[in-house]
C-alpha cells in the first residue's frame, strides 16, 4: 500500500510542477511533444542544408517550430513545412 501512495504523490507532484511551469513560462511540452518538435527541427535543418548548429538560422527555425507548437500544432511534418514557409524557404 505505501508504494501506491508514493506513486500517487509522485503523480500529483508532477502535475503540480507542470501547472507551475505552465503558469510561469506558458506552454509546457510533454516528452512526446518534444519528440515531435525535435523531428520537425531536424527535418527543417536537413531541408535547409544546415549542419552548423551555431548558424543563427538554426535558432530561428527552432523558435518558429516552438511558436507553432504553442499554437497547438504537433504534427512534425506540418511543423517543419510551416516553419519553412514562415521563413520563406
N, C-alpha and C positions, 0 to 999 in steps of 0.2 A: 504493500500500500504506500509506503513512503516514496518509492520511485515514481509512482503515478503522480503524487503531489508535486514532486520535483519537476516532472515534465510539464505539468500544468502551470506551475510557477514560471518555468523557463519560457513557455509559450506566451504567458501573459507579459513577461519581461520583454520579450522580443516585440510583441505588439505595441507595448508602451514606448519602447525605444524607436520603433518605426514611426509612431504618431508624433513623437517629439522631433525627430529628424525632419519629417514632412512639414511640421509647423514652422520649423526654423529655416529650412532650405528649399521648400517646395517639393515637387515630385520626388519620391524615393523609389528607386527601381529594385525589383526583386531579382534574384540571381538569373532566372530565365530571361527577364527583360535585358539584363546586362549582356547575356549571351547573344541576344538578337541585335543589340546595339553594336557589339563588337564585330559580329558578322557583317553588318552593314558598313561599318567603318573600314574593315579590311577589304571588302569588295569595292568600296569607293576609291580607296587608295590604289588598288590594283588597276581599276579602270582609268585612273588619272596617271598611272605610271609613277606614282610617288613611292620612293623607297627610303628617303631620308626623313626620319621621324622628327627632325629638328626644323624641317621646312615649315614656315608659318602657315602654309595652306593645309597641312595636316590638322592643325588646331582649328582652323576654320571649318574643315569638314566635320571634325568631332563635335564642335559647338552646334553646327546645323543639325546633325543627327540627334543630339540631345534635345534641342528645341522641338524637333518633330516628335520625338518620343514623349516629351512632356505634354504635347498636344494630344497624345493618345495613340499615335501610330506605333505598332510593334512589329510589323512585317519587315524582315531585313531587306528584302528586295525593294519594297516601297520606300523604306528609309533611305537606302542607297540612291535610288533613282531620283527621289525628291530632293535630297541634299545636293546632288549633282545639278539638278535643274535650277535650284536656287543659286548655285554658284555659276550658272551659265555654262556648264560643261556638258 
